[in-house]
Amino acid sequence: MNSMAFHGGVTETILFKEWRTTDWNGMSGSMVGIILLTIIYEGLKSYRDHLFKDTAISRKKVKRTKIQMLFSTVHFLQAVLHVVQMIIGYFLMLIFMTYNVWLCIAMVIGTGLGYWLFAWEKSDGENTDCCS
């Protein structure tokens, strides 16, 4: 059983027994992969927000029934993206729960970079409330 305290070693099993690091090369490669995975997670979150806002705006312009919205392509895409985002989110949570400091730092860096790359629209000063 893994220790439930933060530690800084390079020998770690990450998510699957095949994803195992034993040296700094493996750990640094894993950190890059985790940074990219976290950036993708943030990108999916922002894209889903963007789709939601666009759908809400178009629904105001074009009157569609709830049934039409439920079976629309955009709603199906949102559902698929939600499932993918949840899977990545749980993977990231499990990676963090290794309590490896280097992997946790990689997640923090990835979250910051992902937010910086994809959520800049939220800080442009405009009203982001989609339904006002």
N, C-alpha and C positions, 0 to 999 in steps of 0.2 A: 504494500500500500504506500502511495506517495505521501510525503510530508505535507501537511497543510500549513506550511510556513514559507514565506518567500525565501528563495535560494538563488544563487548565481552561477551554478555549474553549467557545463556545456553538454553533459550527458543527459539526454532527455528523450522520452518517447512522446511524440506529438500526434494526437488523435488516433493513429493506427500503429500497430507494432512495426510495420514496415517503414514508418517515418520516424526514424531514430537518429539522433545526433550524438556523436562521440568526440567531436573536436570542434575547433573554432570555425573551420571551413563549413561544416555542416550547420552549425548554429547560425553563422552569418547568412548563409543561403536560406535557411529557414526564416530568419528575421526578414529578409527581403521579400520572401513569399508571403509572410504574414502581413507585412506592410501593404503589399499589393492587394491581398484579400480584403483587408480593412478598407482600403481606398475604394475597391469595387462595392463593398457594402454601403459606404457613404454615397457613392454614385447612384446605386439602386434606390436608396432612400430619397435622394433629391429628384431623381427621374420620376419616381412614383408620385411625389408631391407635385411635380410639373404636370404629369398626366391628370391628376385629380383637379388641379386648377383649370386646365384647359377643358376638361369635361364639364366642370361646373359652369364655366363661361359659355360653352357651346350649348349647354342645356337651357340656359336663359334665353339664348337667341333662337334656338330651334326647339319647339315644344315636342318632347318625346315622352312616351309613357314609361312607367317604371319597368314594365316588361321589356320594352325596347332597350332600355338602358341595361337591364340585367343580362340580356343576350347579345349585347354589342361586342364588337371586336376589342374595343378599348377596355371594357370591363374585364373581358377574358384575359387580356394582356396584363392588366393590373393584378388579377388574381394569381397568374403565373409568376409575375415578378415578386408578389408578396411571399409566395411559397419559397422562391429562391432566396429572397432576403432573410426569411426566417431560418432556413437551413444554414446559410452563411453565419447568421447571428449566433446560432447555437454552437456551430463549430468554433467561432471566436470565443464564446463564453467558456467552452471546454479547454481551449488553448490557454486562456487566462487562468483557469483553475489548475494548471500545472504548477502555478505559483513560481515559475521561473522568471526572474527579474528581466532577463534579456527578451524573452517573448512578450512580457507585459509592456516593456518599453517599445517594442516593435508595434504593438497594437496602439499605443498612445500616439506614436509618430504617424501611423497610418490613418488614425482617426482625424488627427489635426490636418494632415495633408489632404485627405478626402474632403473634409469640410471646406478647406481653403479652395480646393479645385472646383467643387460642385455646388456649394451652398452660398456662393457670393451673391446670388440674386436676393437672398434673404436680408442682406445688409446694404442694399442699394438705396434705402431710404423711402422706397415706395410702399404703398399699402399692399401687403401680401395676403390680406384676407380675401379669399376667393369668392365669398358669397355675400359681400356687402353691397 
